[in-house]
Amino acid sequence: MSPMPVLINVHGGGWVIGRKGFQARPLIHYMASNGWLVVDINYSLGPWKRMPAMVQDVLRSVAWVKANISGYHGDPDFVALTGGSAGGHLVALAGLGFDLRAFKPGFEDADCSVDACVPVYGLYDLLDENGAMKGGKTELRDFLTRLVMPGSVTTHKYAWDLASPITHIRQDAPPMLFLHGRHDALADFDSAQAFADSLDRVSRNTVIFAAIPAGQHGYDCAHAGPTPEHLGAVRRFLDSVRVEREAP
C-alpha cells in the first residue's frame, strides 16, 4: 500500500474561538474515506496571542507533518492545506509565506512548503489593497485591532501587511483552489475573488476561484445543499495536482 497523501485542516472562528473537530467534518470524513490522511489542527487564539502567532502554529504543524507523518503511513512528499474563514486566511497566508523567517521562529530551516492550498471563504486582503471590498472595512479593522493584531494599522502597519496574504503573492505560489459562497455575509465575496485574480496574474501554478451559488458563510460545516459539490471539487482539484506532479 502506497503512503497516503496528507491534507491539513485549519479551523475557523474569527481567530479567537474554535478548535480541531469544530469545522469541515464532512470534508474530513470524505477525504479520509477516499485514501487521504487528514490532520486536523489547533492553533493559538486571540486575544491571548496575537498575529503572527496563529500562522506560526500552522507552519509548525506543516513542519511536524513533513518530519513525522511517514510514521502514520502518510506521504510527506504531498501535503496540502485547507481551512475555512479565519482558517482560509491562515491557509493562504501559510501557503504563500512558508519561507518567511517572521513566521518560523525557532524552526527557520524547516521545509514548510505545501503542494496545494484550498482556502474556503477567507479574508485575503485585510487592508483592501484591491479596493474590492463592498462593506465592513471599518468593522473588520476594529475587530482585528482589538482581538487579533498586535496594534492598530497606524502603529503596526508592518504587522498588518505581514498578516495579509495579498502582500505575499508570488510566482511560485502553490496551486490554489478558492471556494466562496456568493451570499457570504461575513467574508466579502468580491474581495476574495479580486485576490484570486491578482494571484492568478502572477502565479505560475493553477489558481481557481469557485463561487458557491447558494453558499453562506460556514456552508461546509455540516451536510447541506452545497456539500456534495464542495467535497467533489476539493477532491478533484487535489487529485489533479497530484496527477500533474507525478506526470513525466
Buried (B, 14 or more C-beta within 10 A) or exposed (E): EEBBBBBBBBBBBBBBEBEBEBBBBBBBEBBEEEEBBBBBBBBBBBEEBBBBBBBBBBBBBBBBBBEEBBEEEBBBEBBBBBBBBBBBBBBBBBBBBBBBEBBBEEBEEBBBBBBBBBBBBBBBBBBBBBEBBEEBBEEBBEBBBEBBBBEBBEEBEEBBBBBBBBBBBBEEBBBBBBBBBEBBEBBBBBBBBBBBEBBBEEBEBBBBBBBBEEBBBBBBBEEBEBBEBBBEBBBEBBBBBBEEEEEE
